[in-house]
Amino acid sequence: MSRLLKSKEAANYLCISERTLWNLQNIGKIKTVRMGRLIRFDPIDLDEFIEQAKTVIS
């Protein structure tokens, strides 16, 4: 696996749609790596998003 993921790969990694991924990215919930016009996602940032999204139900 490459160090940086394309949007489809990142969406699959999170088990969400690409549209949901873009919405989360647009509101600043998920970090991106920009290289000119290309946007990529670092798996470490996706793991951090997962950790922050975890909740405890009591």
HTML snippet that shows the backbone in 3Dmol.js (N, CA, C, O; Angstrom):
<script src="https://3Dmol.org/build/3Dmol-min.js"></script>
<div id="view" style="width:600px;height:400px;position:relative"></div>
<script>
const pdb = `
ATOM      1  N   MET A   1       0.850  -1.178   0.000  1.00  0.00           N
ATOM      2  CA  MET A   1       0.000   0.000   0.000  1.00  0.00           C
ATOM      3  C   MET A   1       0.898   1.245   0.000  1.00  0.00           C
ATOM      4  O   MET A   1       1.927   1.298   0.674  1.00  0.00           O
ATOM      5  N   SER A   2       0.479   2.215  -0.762  1.00  0.00           N
ATOM      6  CA  SER A   2       1.195   3.487  -0.839  1.00  0.00           C
ATOM      7  C   SER A   2       1.048   4.255   0.468  1.00  0.00           C
ATOM      8  O   SER A   2       0.089   4.047   1.210  1.00  0.00           O
ATOM      9  N   ARG A   3       1.980   5.127   0.742  1.00  0.00           N
ATOM     10  CA  ARG A   3       1.954   5.941   1.966  1.00  0.00           C
ATOM     11  C   ARG A   3       0.737   6.859   2.003  1.00  0.00           C
ATOM     12  O   ARG A   3       0.134   7.044   3.060  1.00  0.00           O
ATOM     13  N   LEU A   4       0.370   7.435   0.854  1.00  0.00           N
ATOM     14  CA  LEU A   4      -0.779   8.331   0.779  1.00  0.00           C
ATOM     15  C   LEU A   4      -1.885   7.666  -0.033  1.00  0.00           C
ATOM     16  O   LEU A   4      -1.624   6.978  -1.020  1.00  0.00           O
ATOM     17  N   LEU A   5      -3.116   7.884   0.396  1.00  0.00           N
ATOM     18  CA  LEU A   5      -4.259   7.249  -0.246  1.00  0.00           C
ATOM     19  C   LEU A   5      -5.035   8.241  -1.099  1.00  0.00           C
ATOM     20  O   LEU A   5      -5.150   9.418  -0.755  1.00  0.00           O
ATOM     21  N   LYS A   6      -5.564   7.757  -2.209  1.00  0.00           N
ATOM     22  CA  LYS A   6      -6.487   8.539  -3.024  1.00  0.00           C
ATOM     23  C   LYS A   6      -7.833   8.552  -2.304  1.00  0.00           C
ATOM     24  O   LYS A   6      -8.046   7.793  -1.358  1.00  0.00           O
ATOM     25  N   SER A   7      -8.734   9.413  -2.754  1.00  0.00           N
ATOM     26  CA  SER A   7     -10.012   9.562  -2.048  1.00  0.00           C
ATOM     27  C   SER A   7     -10.805   8.257  -2.002  1.00  0.00           C
ATOM     28  O   SER A   7     -11.400   7.941  -0.972  1.00  0.00           O
ATOM     29  N   LYS A   8     -10.826   7.506  -3.080  1.00  0.00           N
ATOM     30  CA  LYS A   8     -11.568   6.240  -3.087  1.00  0.00           C
ATOM     31  C   LYS A   8     -10.964   5.256  -2.087  1.00  0.00           C
ATOM     32  O   LYS A   8     -11.689   4.561  -1.375  1.00  0.00           O
ATOM     33  N   GLU A   9      -9.641   5.202  -2.040  1.00  0.00           N
ATOM     34  CA  GLU A   9      -8.958   4.309  -1.106  1.00  0.00           C
ATOM     35  C   GLU A   9      -9.219   4.739   0.335  1.00  0.00           C
ATOM     36  O   GLU A   9      -9.450   3.898   1.203  1.00  0.00           O
ATOM     37  N   ALA A  10      -9.184   6.049   0.589  1.00  0.00           N
ATOM     38  CA  ALA A  10      -9.428   6.567   1.938  1.00  0.00           C
ATOM     39  C   ALA A  10     -10.864   6.284   2.373  1.00  0.00           C
ATOM     40  O   ALA A  10     -11.102   5.915   3.523  1.00  0.00           O
ATOM     41  N   ALA A  11     -11.813   6.453   1.468  1.00  0.00           N
ATOM     42  CA  ALA A  11     -13.211   6.169   1.786  1.00  0.00           C
ATOM     43  C   ALA A  11     -13.391   4.683   2.108  1.00  0.00           C
ATOM     44  O   ALA A  11     -14.102   4.332   3.050  1.00  0.00           O
ATOM     45  N   ASN A  12     -12.754   3.825   1.339  1.00  0.00           N
ATOM     46  CA  ASN A  12     -12.813   2.380   1.622  1.00  0.00           C
ATOM     47  C   ASN A  12     -12.174   2.060   2.965  1.00  0.00           C
ATOM     48  O   ASN A  12     -12.685   1.224   3.711  1.00  0.00           O
ATOM     49  N   TYR A  13     -11.075   2.708   3.277  1.00  0.00           N
ATOM     50  CA  TYR A  13     -10.368   2.519   4.546  1.00  0.00           C
ATOM     51  C   TYR A  13     -11.288   2.822   5.723  1.00  0.00           C
ATOM     52  O   TYR A  13     -11.267   2.126   6.738  1.00  0.00           O
ATOM     53  N   LEU A  14     -12.111   3.889   5.572  1.00  0.00           N
ATOM     54  CA  LEU A  14     -13.018   4.307   6.645  1.00  0.00           C
ATOM     55  C   LEU A  14     -14.401   3.658   6.545  1.00  0.00           C
ATOM     56  O   LEU A  14     -15.246   3.847   7.419  1.00  0.00           O
ATOM     57  N   CYS A  15     -14.623   2.893   5.473  1.00  0.00           N
ATOM     58  CA  CYS A  15     -15.934   2.254   5.226  1.00  0.00           C
ATOM     59  C   CYS A  15     -17.050   3.296   5.115  1.00  0.00           C
ATOM     60  O   CYS A  15     -18.133   3.131   5.677  1.00  0.00           O
ATOM     61  N   ILE A  16     -16.761   4.367   4.378  1.00  0.00           N
ATOM     62  CA  ILE A  16     -17.743   5.415   4.123  1.00  0.00           C
ATOM     63  C   ILE A  16     -17.728   5.731   2.629  1.00  0.00           C
ATOM     64  O   ILE A  16     -16.837   5.287   1.905  1.00  0.00           O
ATOM     65  N   SER A  17     -18.712   6.496   2.175  1.00  0.00           N
ATOM     66  CA  SER A  17     -18.739   6.880   0.770  1.00  0.00           C
ATOM     67  C   SER A  17     -17.733   8.006   0.521  1.00  0.00           C
ATOM     68  O   SER A  17     -17.302   8.695   1.446  1.00  0.00           O
ATOM     69  N   GLU A  18     -17.375   8.171  -0.743  1.00  0.00           N
ATOM     70  CA  GLU A  18     -16.479   9.272  -1.097  1.00  0.00           C
ATOM     71  C   GLU A  18     -17.135  10.615  -0.798  1.00  0.00           C
ATOM     72  O   GLU A  18     -16.458  11.560  -0.394  1.00  0.00           O
ATOM     73  N   ARG A  19     -18.439  10.705  -0.992  1.00  0.00           N
ATOM     74  CA  ARG A  19     -19.157  11.958  -0.710  1.00  0.00           C
ATOM     75  C   ARG A  19     -19.034  12.308   0.770  1.00  0.00           C
ATOM     76  O   ARG A  19     -18.789  13.464   1.113  1.00  0.00           O
ATOM     77  N   THR A  20     -19.203  11.326   1.646  1.00  0.00           N
ATOM     78  CA  THR A  20     -19.070  11.561   3.082  1.00  0.00           C
ATOM     79  C   THR A  20     -17.637  11.966   3.422  1.00  0.00           C
ATOM     80  O   THR A  20     -17.415  12.851   4.249  1.00  0.00           O
ATOM     81  N   LEU A  21     -16.669  11.316   2.781  1.00  0.00           N
ATOM     82  CA  LEU A  21     -15.264  11.672   2.990  1.00  0.00           C
ATOM     83  C   LEU A  21     -15.021  13.132   2.618  1.00  0.00           C
ATOM     84  O   LEU A  21     -14.379  13.865   3.370  1.00  0.00           O
ATOM     85  N   TRP A  22     -15.536  13.561   1.452  1.00  0.00           N
ATOM     86  CA  TRP A  22     -15.340  14.947   1.021  1.00  0.00           C
ATOM     87  C   TRP A  22     -16.037  15.914   1.959  1.00  0.00           C
ATOM     88  O   TRP A  22     -15.508  16.986   2.250  1.00  0.00           O
ATOM     89  N   ASN A  23     -17.224  15.544   2.435  1.00  0.00           N
ATOM     90  CA  ASN A  23     -17.922  16.414   3.387  1.00  0.00           C
ATOM     91  C   ASN A  23     -17.111  16.580   4.668  1.00  0.00           C
ATOM     92  O   ASN A  23     -16.982  17.692   5.182  1.00  0.00           O
ATOM     93  N   LEU A  24     -16.565  15.479   5.186  1.00  0.00           N
ATOM     94  CA  LEU A  24     -15.741  15.543   6.397  1.00  0.00           C
ATOM     95  C   LEU A  24     -14.481  16.372   6.164  1.00  0.00           C
ATOM     96  O   LEU A  24     -14.048  17.118   7.042  1.00  0.00           O
ATOM     97  N   GLN A  25     -13.903  16.236   4.983  1.00  0.00           N
ATOM     98  CA  GLN A  25     -12.704  17.004   4.642  1.00  0.00           C
ATOM     99  C   GLN A  25     -13.042  18.489   4.529  1.00  0.00           C
ATOM    100  O   GLN A  25     -12.283  19.336   4.998  1.00  0.00           O
ATOM    101  N   ASN A  26     -14.165  18.801   3.917  1.00  0.00           N
ATOM    102  CA  ASN A  26     -14.554  20.203   3.721  1.00  0.00           C
ATOM    103  C   ASN A  26     -14.845  20.935   5.028  1.00  0.00           C
ATOM    104  O   ASN A  26     -14.627  22.143   5.119  1.00  0.00           O
ATOM    105  N   ILE A  27     -15.336  20.218   6.043  1.00  0.00           N
ATOM    106  CA  ILE A  27     -15.610  20.867   7.330  1.00  0.00           C
ATOM    107  C   ILE A  27     -14.427  20.766   8.293  1.00  0.00           C
ATOM    108  O   ILE A  27     -14.517  21.185   9.447  1.00  0.00           O
ATOM    109  N   GLY A  28     -13.318  20.205   7.806  1.00  0.00           N
ATOM    110  CA  GLY A  28     -12.092  20.178   8.597  1.00  0.00           C
ATOM    111  C   GLY A  28     -11.983  19.034   9.588  1.00  0.00           C
ATOM    112  O   GLY A  28     -11.165  19.091  10.506  1.00  0.00           O
ATOM    113  N   LYS A  29     -12.782  18.008   9.424  1.00  0.00           N
ATOM    114  CA  LYS A  29     -12.720  16.863  10.343  1.00  0.00           C
ATOM    115  C   LYS A  29     -11.612  15.886   9.972  1.00  0.00           C
ATOM    116  O   LYS A  29     -11.099  15.166  10.829  1.00  0.00           O
ATOM    117  N   ILE A  30     -11.244  15.862   8.692  1.00  0.00           N
ATOM    118  CA  ILE A  30     -10.199  14.959   8.208  1.00  0.00           C
ATOM    119  C   ILE A  30      -9.124  15.798   7.519  1.00  0.00           C
ATOM    120  O   ILE A  30      -9.424  16.635   6.668  1.00  0.00           O
ATOM    121  N   LYS A  31      -7.870  15.561   7.898  1.00  0.00           N
ATOM    122  CA  LYS A  31      -6.745  16.281   7.303  1.00  0.00           C
ATOM    123  C   LYS A  31      -6.442  15.723   5.914  1.00  0.00           C
ATOM    124  O   LYS A  31      -6.659  14.543   5.643  1.00  0.00           O
ATOM    125  N   THR A  32      -5.938  16.593   5.042  1.00  0.00           N
ATOM    126  CA  THR A  32      -5.533  16.172   3.708  1.00  0.00           C
ATOM    127  C   THR A  32      -4.112  16.628   3.430  1.00  0.00           C
ATOM    128  O   THR A  32      -3.579  17.528   4.080  1.00  0.00           O
ATOM    129  N   VAL A  33      -3.522  15.981   2.448  1.00  0.00           N
ATOM    130  CA  VAL A  33      -2.205  16.374   1.947  1.00  0.00           C
ATOM    131  C   VAL A  33      -2.442  16.893   0.536  1.00  0.00           C
ATOM    132  O   VAL A  33      -2.932  16.164  -0.327  1.00  0.00           O
ATOM    133  N   ARG A  34      -2.092  18.153   0.304  1.00  0.00           N
ATOM    134  CA  ARG A  34      -2.297  18.752  -1.018  1.00  0.00           C
ATOM    135  C   ARG A  34      -0.963  18.889  -1.741  1.00  0.00           C
ATOM    136  O   ARG A  34       0.015  19.408  -1.202  1.00  0.00           O
ATOM    137  N   MET A  35      -0.959  18.405  -2.978  1.00  0.00           N
ATOM    138  CA  MET A  35       0.214  18.524  -3.847  1.00  0.00           C
ATOM    139  C   MET A  35      -0.284  19.117  -5.156  1.00  0.00           C
ATOM    140  O   MET A  35      -0.697  18.391  -6.060  1.00  0.00           O
ATOM    141  N   GLY A  36      -0.242  20.434  -5.248  1.00  0.00           N
ATOM    142  CA  GLY A  36      -0.825  21.093  -6.407  1.00  0.00           C
ATOM    143  C   GLY A  36      -2.329  20.882  -6.385  1.00  0.00           C
ATOM    144  O   GLY A  36      -3.000  21.250  -5.421  1.00  0.00           O
ATOM    145  N   ARG A  37      -2.852  20.293  -7.442  1.00  0.00           N
ATOM    146  CA  ARG A  37      -4.285  20.020  -7.506  1.00  0.00           C
ATOM    147  C   ARG A  37      -4.665  18.676  -6.897  1.00  0.00           C
ATOM    148  O   ARG A  37      -5.846  18.395  -6.690  1.00  0.00           O
ATOM    149  N   LEU A  38      -3.670  17.851  -6.611  1.00  0.00           N
ATOM    150  CA  LEU A  38      -3.936  16.522  -6.057  1.00  0.00           C
ATOM    151  C   LEU A  38      -4.215  16.602  -4.565  1.00  0.00           C
ATOM    152  O   LEU A  38      -3.571  17.360  -3.839  1.00  0.00           O
ATOM    153  N   ILE A  39      -5.177  15.816  -4.121  1.00  0.00           N
ATOM    154  CA  ILE A  39      -5.486  15.717  -2.698  1.00  0.00           C
ATOM    155  C   ILE A  39      -5.342  14.253  -2.312  1.00  0.00           C
ATOM    156  O   ILE A  39      -5.932  13.367  -2.931  1.00  0.00           O
ATOM    157  N   ARG A  40      -4.545  14.020  -1.275  1.00  0.00           N
ATOM    158  CA  ARG A  40      -4.322  12.660  -0.790  1.00  0.00           C
ATOM    159  C   ARG A  40      -4.577  12.624   0.707  1.00  0.00           C
ATOM    160  O   ARG A  40      -4.634  13.664   1.363  1.00  0.00           O
ATOM    161  N   PHE A  41      -4.729  11.423   1.237  1.00  0.00           N
ATOM    162  CA  PHE A  41      -5.029  11.224   2.647  1.00  0.00           C
ATOM    163  C   PHE A  41      -3.974  10.312   3.253  1.00  0.00           C
ATOM    164  O   PHE A  41      -3.641   9.268   2.692  1.00  0.00           O
ATOM    165  N   ASP A  42      -3.454  10.718   4.401  1.00  0.00           N
ATOM    166  CA  ASP A  42      -2.452   9.940   5.125  1.00  0.00           C
ATOM    167  C   ASP A  42      -3.185   8.968   6.055  1.00  0.00           C
ATOM    168  O   ASP A  42      -4.016   9.397   6.855  1.00  0.00           O
ATOM    169  N   PRO A  43      -2.892   7.672   5.964  1.00  0.00           N
ATOM    170  CA  PRO A  43      -3.556   6.702   6.839  1.00  0.00           C
ATOM    171  C   PRO A  43      -3.425   7.031   8.332  1.00  0.00           C
ATOM    172  O   PRO A  43      -4.314   6.700   9.116  1.00  0.00           O
ATOM    173  N   ILE A  44      -2.338   7.668   8.722  1.00  0.00           N
ATOM    174  CA  ILE A  44      -2.167   8.052  10.133  1.00  0.00           C
ATOM    175  C   ILE A  44      -3.235   9.066  10.531  1.00  0.00           C
ATOM    176  O   ILE A  44      -3.799   8.981  11.622  1.00  0.00           O
ATOM    177  N   ASP A  45      -3.514  10.026   9.648  1.00  0.00           N
ATOM    178  CA  ASP A  45      -4.567  11.009   9.916  1.00  0.00           C
ATOM    179  C   ASP A  45      -5.938  10.343   9.960  1.00  0.00           C
ATOM    180  O   ASP A  45      -6.791  10.730  10.759  1.00  0.00           O
ATOM    181  N   LEU A  46      -6.152   9.351   9.113  1.00  0.00           N
ATOM    182  CA  LEU A  46      -7.432   8.635   9.118  1.00  0.00           C
ATOM    183  C   LEU A  46      -7.600   7.850  10.418  1.00  0.00           C
ATOM    184  O   LEU A  46      -8.698   7.783  10.970  1.00  0.00           O
ATOM    185  N   ASP A  47      -6.508   7.258  10.904  1.00  0.00           N
ATOM    186  CA  ASP A  47      -6.564   6.554  12.191  1.00  0.00           C
ATOM    187  C   ASP A  47      -6.869   7.519  13.334  1.00  0.00           C
ATOM    188  O   ASP A  47      -7.620   7.180  14.249  1.00  0.00           O
ATOM    189  N   GLU A  48      -6.289   8.721  13.283  1.00  0.00           N
ATOM    190  CA  GLU A  48      -6.577   9.739  14.304  1.00  0.00           C
ATOM    191  C   GLU A  48      -8.051  10.139  14.264  1.00  0.00           C
ATOM    192  O   GLU A  48      -8.673  10.323  15.310  1.00  0.00           O
ATOM    193  N   PHE A  49      -8.610  10.273  13.062  1.00  0.00           N
ATOM    194  CA  PHE A  49     -10.027  10.594  12.922  1.00  0.00           C
ATOM    195  C   PHE A  49     -10.881   9.501  13.575  1.00  0.00           C
ATOM    196  O   PHE A  49     -11.849   9.798  14.275  1.00  0.00           O
ATOM    197  N   ILE A  50     -10.519   8.248  13.343  1.00  0.00           N
ATOM    198  CA  ILE A  50     -11.260   7.133  13.933  1.00  0.00           C
ATOM    199  C   ILE A  50     -11.202   7.208  15.451  1.00  0.00           C
ATOM    200  O   ILE A  50     -12.223   7.042  16.119  1.00  0.00           O
ATOM    201  N   GLU A  51     -10.013   7.457  16.003  1.00  0.00           N
ATOM    202  CA  GLU A  51      -9.866   7.539  17.459  1.00  0.00           C
ATOM    203  C   GLU A  51     -10.702   8.679  18.041  1.00  0.00           C
ATOM    204  O   GLU A  51     -11.316   8.520  19.096  1.00  0.00           O
ATOM    205  N   GLN A  52     -10.731   9.820  17.365  1.00  0.00           N
ATOM    206  CA  GLN A  52     -11.505  10.964  17.849  1.00  0.00           C
ATOM    207  C   GLN A  52     -12.999  10.721  17.734  1.00  0.00           C
ATOM    208  O   GLN A  52     -13.787  11.290  18.490  1.00  0.00           O
ATOM    209  N   ALA A  53     -13.390   9.875  16.789  1.00  0.00           N
ATOM    210  CA  ALA A  53     -14.810   9.609  16.569  1.00  0.00           C
ATOM    211  C   ALA A  53     -15.385   8.584  17.548  1.00  0.00           C
ATOM    212  O   ALA A  53     -16.602   8.437  17.664  1.00  0.00           O
ATOM    213  N   LYS A  54     -14.509   7.888  18.239  1.00  0.00           N
ATOM    214  CA  LYS A  54     -14.971   6.871  19.194  1.00  0.00           C
ATOM    215  C   LYS A  54     -15.688   7.523  20.362  1.00  0.00           C
ATOM    216  O   LYS A  54     -15.260   8.559  20.870  1.00  0.00           O
ATOM    217  N   THR A  55     -16.775   6.910  20.779  1.00  0.00           N
ATOM    218  CA  THR A  55     -17.525   7.385  21.943  1.00  0.00           C
ATOM    219  C   THR A  55     -17.825   6.216  22.855  1.00  0.00           C
ATOM    220  O   THR A  55     -17.896   5.068  22.416  1.00  0.00           O
ATOM    221  N   VAL A  56     -17.996   6.516  24.105  1.00  0.00           N
ATOM    222  CA  VAL A  56     -18.358   5.504  25.094  1.00  0.00           C
ATOM    223  C   VAL A  56     -19.819   5.707  25.445  1.00  0.00           C
ATOM    224  O   VAL A  56     -20.225   6.804  25.830  1.00  0.00           O
ATOM    225  N   ILE A  57     -20.600   4.663  25.314  1.00  0.00           N
ATOM    226  CA  ILE A  57     -22.017   4.730  25.669  1.00  0.00           C
ATOM    227  C   ILE A  57     -22.194   4.100  27.034  1.00  0.00           C
ATOM    228  O   ILE A  57     -21.826   2.947  27.259  1.00  0.00           O
ATOM    229  N   SER A  58     -22.769   4.881  27.947  1.00  0.00           N
ATOM    230  CA  SER A  58     -22.951   4.347  29.303  1.00  0.00           C
ATOM    231  C   SER A  58     -24.398   4.084  29.611  1.00  0.00           C
ATOM    232  O   SER A  58     -24.723   3.634  30.709  1.00  0.00           O
TER     233      SER A  58
END
`;
const viewer = $3Dmol.createViewer("view");
viewer.addModel(pdb, "pdb");
viewer.setStyle({}, {cartoon: {color: "spectrum"}});
viewer.zoomTo();
viewer.render();
</script>
